[in-house]
Amino acid sequence: MAYENSNAALPAPAAHPMAKPGYGKRSAPDQSPPRRDDFDRLPPREAYLASLLDRLCDNAAMDAKTIAKAQPLYGQQAVRSALNELGRAGHLRRVRRRIQPEQGDTGMRWVFHTYWSRTARDDEWWARFLAGDVTSSQTPAEAAPVPEPRTAPAQPAAYVVLAGLGLREPRLALSSADCTALEPLAADWLARGVTPDQLSRILAAGLPERVHAPRAFVRRRLMDKLPPAPAVTAPSRAPRALMECTDCGVPGRPEALPGGLCRACDGREGSADGEPNETRTRVVQARVAEVRAAMHALQGT
């Protein structure tokens, strides 16, 4: 199928703007290799834009405004409609993911991606992908690992600390048997968050003029000065992902967004009260703005 105004060359992918960190294109796994007829089954507008999007690199901006500026044929509204159709056809889904805050940040953080698949996928596949049940099967075969030369097994960190005490403080020189016997006690310190260097300094601090039995002395310090166990905290929840409506951006579970669209944007919303779909879309968009404002407020607390 020839595209409308096929003489208009597609823009070079290198000229396409990149999205800010946490946004932009993400390639779905396990896609078939590119072919000339990948999008021939689509209408001309969708086929033209699909070819453009397919050539973009990951992290490229995928919003309708940027895509409209990146090619000469279609404006923002036409691009938005085309993105909706590409979602229905199984090529595209918008997803937001909650991630752990970085050091110094407070509250939850969200990243927003537009996942693109050259190979059309059904709603079930996208739902499994969002749940983390889809992995790529097209990774290249790796070369057989080269056997590494055999070395002596590494000693536990606690043993290494004890063995190094004699270098820090000759009065605490321990034998190999001493280190082996004391290693479980020293390991308890490391398990409670004490670093090896801190443990070494604590054991060697404030020594008497003479230490007659280094093993007994170190054992007593390991037992008497053992810090309290860290408080048990509730396990953090795994990062959560939500799909977004391709058109209005309202979040929802995959089963609530067949074809990547909510009921209002897909025209499936009931009309018992006679409210037009355009009005419903504006209501939904207002609600999305409220949700995003609430998330920004949480991030700032």
N, C-alpha and C positions, 0 to 999 in steps of 0.2 A: 504494500500500500504506500503510495507516495504521500508525503506530508503536504499540507497547504503551503503554498509559496516555498516549495522545497529548495528554491534557488538561494534562499536566505541561509547563509552558513551559520551553524551553531557556534556560539562564542567559545573561545578557548577556555578550558577549565582553569588554567593558571590565573586567568583574570577574574575569576569569580571570588567575591569576598569571603573571608573566613568568619565563622561565628565566634562570639566571645566564649571563653572557657566554660564548659558545662552545657553548651548548646551545640546545635548543628547536626550534620549528617553522621549516621553510624551505619555501616554496611552489615546487613544480616548475614549469618553464617550459612555455609553449605549452598551457595548459589551455583547455578550452571555457568559454564564459560560464556562470554559474550558472543552473540551471533547477530548478523545483519537483520534477521527477522524477529528479534526478541519481542518487539512491541507492535508487530503488524496487525495483531488482532484488536488493537485499541483504536478508537476514533483518532482522526488526524491530529487534533490539538493535543490530546493526551499522549499520543505516540511521540510527537515532537518534543514535548516537555520531558517525557520519560527518558528519551535519549540524552537530553541535556543533564538531567539529574543523575543518570547512571554513570556519566563520565566525570562527575564531581568527586573529589577526594573526600575522605572522612574529615569532619569538622567544618566542612563548607556550610555557609549559611543556607537555610532551607525555608525561610519565611517568604510569603507571597510577594512582599514588596521588593526584596532583593532579587528574587527569581524574575519578576517582571522587568527589572532594570537590566538583567543579564542577557535578555534576548529581545529581538525587534518585533515579534509578532503579537504578543498578548500582554494586556494590562493586568493590574492587580486582581480585579474581580474575576477575570477569565482564568488567571492562574489559581486563585482559590478554588474555583469550581473544578479545575482540572486536578488539583491535589485531592479533592474529595473523591473524584472518580478513580484516581489511582489507588486511593485507599480501598474503595469498594472492589477494585480489581485485584487486590491482594499484594500490591507492590510497596505499600507505605503505611507506617503507623507512627504516631507521635506518643512519646513515653516520657514520664517524669519519674525520677528515682530519688529516694531519700538516702543521703549518705551521712556518714559520721562526721561531726564537726571537726575541723582542723584545730590544731593547737592554738589556743587563744580565742577561738570562736565560741559563741554561746548559741543555744537553740539548734533546731534542725536546719539542714541545708538540703536544697533540691537542685538537681541538674535536669536539663530538658534536652532530649534527643529526638531526632526524626530518623527512625530506622527505615532503610531502603533495601528492597530485595528485587534484583533483576528477575528472579524466578518468582512468579505469582504464588502467594501462600493463602490458604484458607483461614478462617477465624480460629479454628482449633489449633493450627500450627502456631499462629501468633500468640495465643493464650499460653501454649506450652513454652514457647520461647521466653515470654515475659516471666514465667514461673521458674526459669532456669533449667528446664528439662530438655532443651535443644542445644546440641553441641555440633561443631563443624566436623564433617567427615572427609573434608578435602584438604587437610593439611598435608604438606609434602612429607614423604618418607624421610626419616632422619638417618644419618649415617650411623653405623654400628659404633657404640662407644668404645674408645680406646682404653684398654685396661690400664689402671693406674698402678704404679709400683707399690708393693706392699710396704706398709709402714706400721710401726707399733701403734696399737690402739691408743687414742687420746685418753689421758687421765681426766677424771671428773674435775670440774672447776674447784670444788672444795678441797680436793687432794692437792691441786696445784697451789692453792693459797697456803696450805699447811707446809708443803715442801719448800716454799719460798720464804718462810718465816726466818730460817737461819741466815738467809742473805740480808734480810732487813735488820735482824737483831740476833747476833751470834748466841746470846743466852737462851734462845728458843730453838736451837737447831734440833730437828726431829729426824728420826730414822724412817726408812720406808715403812717398817712395821708400825711405827707410831702414827704415821700419816694415814695408813689404812685403817687403823683402829679408831682414829678421831674423825675420819671423813664423814660418817653419818651425822655427827653433831654439827660439824661445820656446814654441811649441806642444808640443815634446818635454817641456818642464818640466811643463806642465799635464797632459800625458798620464801623467806619473809621479806624479801626486797632489798637486803643488804648487798652491796656490790662487793666483788672480791677485794678491791683496794681498801674499801672501808673496813671489811673484816680483818684484813691484815694489820691495818693501823690500830684497830681496837685491841687486838690481841697483843700487840707489841708496845702499847702505851703504858707508862707508869710502872715499869718493872722494878722489882727490888734489886739491890746491888748484886745479889747472887741468886740464881735460880738452880736449885740442886736437882730437881726432877722436872725437866721441861715438859714431858708428856703429861704428867699429873697436873702441872701448873696450867697448861693450855686447856686441858679437859675441864678443870674447875672454872676457868674463865668462859669457856663455851657454854657451860651449864648455867652459871650464875648471871651472866650478862645477856642471855638470850632475849632479844626484843619480842614484844607481843606479836601474835599472829595478826595479819591485816584483817580489817573488818570485812565480813562477807557482804557483798553487794549483789543486788538482783542482776542476773545476766542481761546484757544489753540486747535489745530486739534487733533481729536481722534487718538490714536495709530493705525498705519496702518500695515497690515499684507500682505505678499506676499508669494506665493508658489514658491518653487525652483524645478528645474529639478532634479530628483533623481540621474541622472548620472553625468551631467556636472555642476550643481549648478546654471545655469542661472535663474534669477528671472522672474516671470511672473504671470499674473492673472490665476485663475484656468481653465478658458475656453481655455486658450492658452496652457495648459499642460495636455491634456487628458491622463489618466493613470499615471500622475505624470512625464511625459517626454516631452521635447521640440521636435519640428519637426525634428531637426537634429538627436537627439539621438534615436528617435522613428523610424527613417528611412522614415519619411514622407516628407522630404525636396525634392523639385524638383531637377532634374538633367539636366536641359536644358543646363547648361554651362559645364556639364561633370565633375564637381568637386566631388571627392569621399566623402562619408559621414565622413570618418576619418579626412580628411582635414577640413571639415566644423566643426567637433567637436573641433578640435584644435583652429579654429578661434573663436568659441563660448567661449571656455575656456579662451582664451586670453582676450576676451571682459569682461568676468566675473571678471578676475583679475583686469582689469582697473576700473570696477565699485566698487569693494571692496577697491581698493587703494584710490579712490575718497572719499568713505565713511570714511575711516580712516583719510584722510586729513581734512574732515569736523569736525570730532571729535576732532582733535587737534587744530582747530582754536578757 
